[in-house]
């Protein structure tokens, strides 16, 4: 039986576990969109640094609020809330990654 889901505000100390879930989610979501070699290079350690980046890391930037979901004290998901992107994402069907690409 799976334990209960607990939701709480994320702390800076949660960065590594948030990054682990983030990398797993990107690998699943973008499989067959980006090359496997690209997805294999994703690093939870590097992603954790992004979450803690002094200027734009969502765990340190006061414009963002980050929540994590836990089961039995293990992070299973996250959500971050903040201002909209200044430049929208555009999906390009003719990109260099297998014919599909995201353009910023």
VODRENGU-209707 format. One record per atom (N, C-alpha, C): x, y, z; residue number from 0; residue in three letters; atom name. Coordinates in steps of 0.001 Angstrom, whole numbers, plus 524288, in hexadecimal, padded with zeros to 5 digits. Atoms other than C-alpha are relative to their C-alpha. Layout:
% residues N
x,y,z,num,residu,atome
X,Y,Z,NUM,Ala,CA
...
% end
This chain:
% residues 104
x,y,z,num,residu,atome
8034B,7FB64,80000,0,Unk,N
80000,80000,80000,0,Unk,CA
80377,804DA,80000,0,Unk,C
7FD1E,7FB17,8005C,1,Unk,N
804F6,80D8B,7FC7E,1,Unk,CA
7FE58,80383,80483,1,Unk,C
80119,7FC63,7FBBB,2,Unk,N
80613,8175B,8078E,2,Unk,CA
7FD0D,804CC,7FE17,2,Unk,C
802CB,7FB2C,80145,3,Unk,N
7FEE6,82445,80803,3,Unk,CA
803A7,803EC,7FD7A,3,Unk,C
7FD06,7FBCC,8027E,4,Unk,N
80352,82F9D,7FF94,4,Unk,CA
7FFE6,804B5,803A3,4,Unk,C
7FF6E,7FB56,7FCC2,5,Unk,N
8085B,83B3A,80741,5,Unk,CA
80218,8045C,7FC7F,5,Unk,C
7FE4C,7FB79,80312,6,Unk,N
809C2,848B3,800DF,6,Unk,CA
80222,80416,803C4,6,Unk,C
7FDE0,7FBC4,7FCC4,7,Unk,N
8128E,85344,80685,7,Unk,CA
80337,803AB,7FC9B,7,Unk,C
7FC79,7FC67,802A3,8,Unk,N
81A80,85F25,802A2,8,Unk,CA
8055A,7FD6C,7FF97,8,Unk,C
7FAC0,8021C,800BB,9,Unk,N
82799,85B19,7FD0E,9,Unk,CA
803FA,80385,802AD,9,Unk,C
7FB9E,7FD40,7FDA4,10,Unk,N
8341D,85EFB,803DD,10,Unk,CA
804BC,7FF90,7FC68,10,Unk,C
7FB33,8005C,80315,11,Unk,N
84175,8616F,7FE07,11,Unk,CA
80273,7FA98,8006D,11,Unk,C
7FDC3,80535,7FF2D,12,Unk,N
845A4,85478,803C1,12,Unk,CA
7FD3A,7FBC4,7FCCF,12,Unk,C
802DF,803AF,8034B,13,Unk,N
83B95,84DCF,7FAEB,13,Unk,CA
801D5,80021,7FA50,13,Unk,C
7FE76,7FF28,80578,14,Unk,N
8428E,85238,7EE7E,14,Unk,CA
801A7,7FAFE,7FD46,14,Unk,C
7FE09,804C0,8028F,15,Unk,N
84946,8452D,7EBBE,15,Unk,CA
7FB91,7FC3C,7FEBC,15,Unk,C
8045E,80390,800F1,16,Unk,N
83CCB,83D3B,7ED1B,16,Unk,CA
7FC30,80237,7FBF9,16,Unk,C
8033D,7FD8F,80413,17,Unk,N
834D5,846FF,7E51F,17,Unk,CA
80296,7FF27,7FAB5,17,Unk,C
7FD1F,800AC,804E4,18,Unk,N
83F5E,8463B,7DAB0,18,Unk,CA
7FFB3,7FA5E,7FE11,18,Unk,C
80069,80588,80183,19,Unk,N
83EE2,83748,7DAD6,19,Unk,CA
7FAC7,7FF04,7FD4C,19,Unk,C
80536,800AD,80244,20,Unk,N
83037,83795,7D837,20,Unk,CA
7FF97,80300,7FAE0,20,Unk,C
80020,7FCB8,804AF,21,Unk,N
831E9,8428C,7CE40,21,Unk,CA
8029F,7FD2F,7FB6A,21,Unk,C
7FD25,802C3,80422,22,Unk,N
83BFF,83ACE,7C66F,22,Unk,CA
7FCE7,7FB34,7FE32,22,Unk,C
80324,8049B,80178,23,Unk,N
833A1,82E76,7C6D7,23,Unk,CA
7FB56,801A0,7FCA8,23,Unk,C
80495,7FE2A,802DD,24,Unk,N
827C8,8362B,7C21E,24,Unk,CA
80171,801CE,7FA7B,24,Unk,C
7FE41,7FE32,8052A,25,Unk,N
82F52,83C97,7B6EE,25,Unk,CA
80149,7FB50,7FC8B,25,Unk,C
7FE9F,804A2,8031D,26,Unk,N
83498,82F67,7B287,26,Unk,CA
7FB2B,7FD2A,7FE00,26,Unk,C
804D6,8029A,801AB,27,Unk,N
826E3,829A5,7B20C,27,Unk,CA
7FD03,80373,7FC27,27,Unk,C
80322,7FC7B,8033C,28,Unk,N
82032,835A2,7AC2D,28,Unk,CA
80254,800E0,7FA97,28,Unk,C
7FD7B,7FEAE,804F1,29,Unk,N
82A38,837E7,7A171,29,Unk,CA
8025D,7FB51,7FD32,29,Unk,C
7FE47,804B6,802BB,30,Unk,N
82D37,829C5,79DD1,30,Unk,CA
7FD8C,8000D,7FA8C,30,Unk,C
801A8,7FFFE,80582,31,Unk,N
82C1A,82895,78F03,31,Unk,CA
7FF39,80580,7FDD5,31,Unk,C
80002,7FAA5,801F2,32,Unk,N
82C92,83769,78DE8,32,Unk,CA
805A1,801E1,7FFA0,32,Unk,C
7FA67,7FEC9,7FFFD,33,Unk,N
83ABC,839B9,791DA,33,Unk,CA
80313,7FAF2,7FF95,33,Unk,C
7FCA7,80492,80097,34,Unk,N
845CB,83075,78ED6,34,Unk,CA
80125,7FD95,80559,34,Unk,C
7FED4,802BE,7FB23,35,Unk,N
8484F,8260D,79937,35,Unk,CA
80525,801CF,8025F,35,Unk,C
7FAE4,7FE3C,7FE09,36,Unk,N
8566A,82AC9,79A3B,36,Unk,CA
7FF6A,8050F,80323,36,Unk,C
800EE,7FB0C,7FD43,37,Unk,N
85199,8384C,79E27,37,Unk,CA
7FD6C,7FF01,8054C,37,Unk,C
802DB,8010E,7FB2E,38,Unk,N
84833,832EC,7A85E,38,Unk,CA
8036C,7FD30,80401,38,Unk,C
7FC7F,802CE,7FC6D,39,Unk,N
85298,829E8,7AE1A,39,Unk,CA
803E4,803AB,80296,39,Unk,C
7FC35,7FC45,7FDE4,40,Unk,N
85B84,835A4,7B04B,40,Unk,CA
7FDB6,80374,80450,40,Unk,C
80266,7FCD1,7FBEE,41,Unk,N
851B1,83C49,7B93E,41,Unk,CA
801F5,7FE32,8054E,41,Unk,C
7FDB0,8012E,7FAEE,42,Unk,N
85722,83D05,7C6F9,42,Unk,CA
7FCCA,80270,80460,42,Unk,C
802D8,7FDF2,7FB84,43,Unk,N
84F8E,83E53,7D39D,43,Unk,CA
8036E,803BD,80325,43,Unk,C
7FC7F,7FC73,7FD25,44,Unk,N
85B88,84493,7D9DA,44,Unk,CA
80023,8055E,7FD70,44,Unk,C
7FFF7,7FB06,802D8,45,Unk,N
85C1C,84F00,7CF43,45,Unk,CA
7FAB3,802B7,80064,45,Unk,C
80545,7FDCC,7FF9F,46,Unk,N
84D5B,850D5,7CF9B,46,Unk,CA
7FF21,80257,80569,46,Unk,C
80089,7FDE9,7FAAE,47,Unk,N
84E09,852CE,7DE65,47,Unk,CA
80281,80565,80060,47,Unk,C
7FD77,7FADD,8000E,48,Unk,N
85784,85E01,7DC1E,48,Unk,CA
7FC85,80413,7FD65,48,Unk,C
8039F,7FC63,80293,49,Unk,N
84D8F,8641B,7D2E6,49,Unk,CA
7FBA3,801B2,803BF,49,Unk,C
80422,7FEBA,7FC3F,50,Unk,N
84316,86372,7DD7B,50,Unk,CA
801F1,803CA,80425,50,Unk,C
7FDAE,7FCA8,7FBFA,51,Unk,N
84C7E,86A92,7E69B,51,Unk,CA
802ED,804B2,7FDCB,51,Unk,C
7FD2C,7FBBC,80284,52,Unk,N
851F6,87451,7DCBF,52,Unk,CA
7FE84,80533,80290,52,Unk,C
800B6,7FB1F,7FD20,53,Unk,N
853BE,88181,7E365,53,Unk,CA
7FBF7,803AB,7FD95,53,Unk,C
8037C,7FC45,80297,54,Unk,N
84C34,88966,7D934,54,Unk,CA
7FAD8,7FDB7,7FE31,54,Unk,C
804C6,80213,80258,55,Unk,N
84263,88033,7D329,55,Unk,CA
7FE2C,7FAC8,80236,55,Unk,C
801A8,804E7,7FD9E,56,Unk,N
8417A,8741D,7DBBA,56,Unk,CA
7FAE3,800A2,802F2,56,Unk,C
80533,7FF70,7FDB6,57,Unk,N
83374,87209,7DFC3,57,Unk,CA
7FFF0,7FF0B,805DF,57,Unk,C
7FFD6,800D8,7FA57,58,Unk,N
83774,86D83,7ED64,58,Unk,CA
80253,8049A,802F7,58,Unk,C
7FDA8,7FB7D,7FD5B,59,Unk,N
83E74,87A51,7F041,59,Unk,CA
7FDAC,80530,7FE3E,59,Unk,C
80257,7FB43,80219,60,Unk,N
836EF,88440,7E826,60,Unk,CA
7FAB0,800D7,80295,60,Unk,C
804D6,7FEF4,7FD10,61,Unk,N
82C1C,88A97,7F028,61,Unk,CA
7FB2C,80095,7FC8C,61,Unk,C
80491,7FFB0,80378,62,Unk,N
8236E,88BD5,7E41B,62,Unk,CA
7FD64,7FAAC,7FF49,62,Unk,C
801F5,8054C,800C6,63,Unk,N
82162,87D12,7E452,63,Unk,CA
7FEBA,7FD63,8052D,63,Unk,C
8014C,80366,7FB9E,64,Unk,N
81B00,8739A,7EDA2,64,Unk,CA
8005C,7FA75,7FDEB,64,Unk,C
7FF52,8056A,801B0,65,Unk,N
81EC1,8654A,7ECB4,65,Unk,CA
7FDAD,7FC70,80430,65,Unk,C
80243,803F6,7FC98,66,Unk,N
81713,85A06,7F277,66,Unk,CA
80225,7FAB4,7FE62,66,Unk,C
7FE8E,8055C,80145,67,Unk,N
81B18,84BCF,7F358,67,Unk,CA
7FBDA,7FC53,8021E,67,Unk,C
80372,8042F,7FE48,68,Unk,N
812F1,83F8F,7F485,68,Unk,CA
80380,7FB86,801CE,68,Unk,C
7FCE9,8043B,7FDC8,69,Unk,N
81843,834A9,7FD16,69,Unk,CA
7FC7E,7FB62,8016A,69,Unk,C
80254,804C3,7FDDD,70,Unk,N
8148A,8269D,80007,70,Unk,CA
8044D,7FD6A,80325,70,Unk,C
7FC1F,8025C,7FC7E,71,Unk,N
81B91,8208D,80B8D,71,Unk,CA
8051E,8030C,7FFE8,71,Unk,C
7FB84,7FC6C,7FFDC,72,Unk,N
824D7,82C53,80BC0,72,Unk,CA
80357,7FFF0,7FB0E,72,Unk,C
7FD32,7FFEF,804F9,73,Unk,N
828FA,82A0B,7FD95,73,Unk,CA
7FD2E,803B3,7FC43,73,Unk,C
80245,7FC4E,803B0,74,Unk,N
826D3,83503,7F3B6,74,Unk,CA
7FE30,7FD06,7FB2B,74,Unk,C
8022E,80298,80499,75,Unk,N
81DD5,8301B,7E8F1,75,Unk,CA
7FE1D,803E5,7FBE8,75,Unk,C
801BC,7FC0D,803B3,76,Unk,N
81A38,83D01,7E285,76,Unk,CA
800F0,8056B,80224,76,Unk,C
7FF4A,7FA8F,7FE69,77,Unk,N
81B43,84BB1,7E2DD,77,Unk,CA
7FCA8,8037D,7FC8E,77,Unk,C
802A8,7FBFF,80317,78,Unk,N
81450,857E5,7DE3C,78,Unk,CA
80272,80533,8017B,78,Unk,C
7FE08,7FAC0,7FEC9,79,Unk,N
819AC,86591,7DD10,79,Unk,CA
7FC71,803F8,7FD64,79,Unk,C
803A7,7FBEB,801A1,80,Unk,N
8118C,871C9,7DBB2,80,Unk,CA
802FE,8051F,7FFE7,80,Unk,C
7FD54,7FB00,80066,81,Unk,N
816A0,87ECA,7D6EE,81,Unk,CA
7FE3B,802F1,7FB2F,81,Unk,C
8018C,7FCBD,80477,82,Unk,N
81603,88943,7CC7F,82,Unk,CA
8009C,7FD0F,7FAD1,82,Unk,C
7FFBD,8024F,80538,83,Unk,N
813CC,885A2,7BE4A,83,Unk,CA
8053D,80153,7FD7A,83,Unk,C
7FB35,7FEFF,802ED,84,Unk,N
81F64,884A8,7B525,84,Unk,CA
7FF84,8050F,7FCE0,84,Unk,C
80006,7FB2C,80319,85,Unk,N
82318,8916D,7AE9B,85,Unk,CA
7FFEF,7FEC4,7FA31,85,Unk,C
7FFDC,801BC,80572,86,Unk,N
82582,88A0A,7A1F3,86,Unk,CA
7FD6D,7FAA5,7FFC7,86,Unk,C
802C6,80502,80017,87,Unk,N
81BCF,87F2E,79EE3,87,Unk,CA
80327,7FBBF,7FD4B,87,Unk,C
7FDA3,8047A,802A4,88,Unk,N
8203B,8719F,79B0D,88,Unk,CA
7FD2B,7FF1F,7FADA,88,Unk,C
8024A,80116,80523,89,Unk,N
81E02,86E66,78CCB,89,Unk,CA
801CE,7FA9C,7FE58,89,Unk,C
7FEB0,80538,801D7,90,Unk,N
81D7D,86078,787D6,90,Unk,CA
80103,8003E,7FA2A,90,Unk,C
7FE8C,7FFE4,80585,91,Unk,N
82495,85F1F,77AE0,91,Unk,CA
8003C,7FA6F,7FDE0,91,Unk,C
80000,80557,8020C,92,Unk,N
82174,852D8,772F6,92,Unk,CA
804C3,7FEC7,7FCA1,92,Unk,C
7FB7A,800E6,80366,93,Unk,N
82DFB,85490,76B08,93,Unk,CA
8051C,800EE,802DB,93,Unk,C
7FB52,7FF25,7FCE6,94,Unk,N
837D7,8557D,7761F,94,Unk,CA
80421,7FBE1,7FF06,94,Unk,C
7FB98,80381,800E8,95,Unk,N
844C5,84E86,776CA,95,Unk,CA
7FFCD,7FB0A,80345,95,Unk,C
8004D,80495,7FCAB,96,Unk,N
840BD,84490,7812C,96,Unk,CA
7FBD0,7FC49,7FDF8,96,Unk,C
803BA,803C2,80209,97,Unk,N
83A1C,839F7,77949,97,Unk,CA
7FB61,80281,7FD42,97,Unk,C
8042F,7FD74,802D4,98,Unk,N
831FA,843B9,771BD,98,Unk,CA
7FC74,80359,80362,98,Unk,C
8033A,7FCED,7FC7A,99,Unk,N
82C29,84A2D,77DB2,99,Unk,CA
80392,802F9,803B1,99,Unk,C
7FC9C,7FCC8,7FCCA,100,Unk,N
831AB,85510,785EC,100,Unk,CA
7FCC9,80409,802EB,100,Unk,C
8025E,7FBB2,7FD20,101,Unk,N
82DF2,85EF0,79045,101,Unk,CA
80387,804BD,7FF3F,101,Unk,C
7FD16,7FB32,800E7,102,Unk,N
8320C,86CDE,78D4A,102,Unk,CA
7FE6A,803F3,80413,102,Unk,C
80131,7FC12,7FC04,103,Unk,N
8330B,8776F,797AA,103,Unk,CA
80069,80564,7FDA2,103,Unk,C
% end
